Amino acid sequence: MDALKAFVRSLPRGAVLKWDSGCFLFQRIPIPKSDMTIHQFERFCQDFGVTFKYHCTGY
């Protein structure tokens, strides 16, 4: 999770980070040792001016 957060911090303000989880709907970020929810991660991204778009194509 630390590497993902560092990546988000390195993105320029206004960037869009998209994640399509395929046919799996997640409530939490599926990274070992992470208890951050999708909504919390979205807010984290917003704090750095990054838009996080989560989509689940299977639903």
C-alpha positions, 0 to 999 in steps of 0.5 A: 500500500505504501508504494501505491500511495507514493505513486499517487503522490507522484502524479500531477494534480488533475491526473485520473487513476482508473481501476477496473476490477473486472468481475470482482466487486471490492469494498477494500483495496485488495493489497496485503496489509491494507485496510483502506476502503475504496472510498478512503482511497478515493479521498486520499487521491483527492487530497493530492488532486488525483481523481480515482475512478473505480469500475467493476465491469461484472456488475 
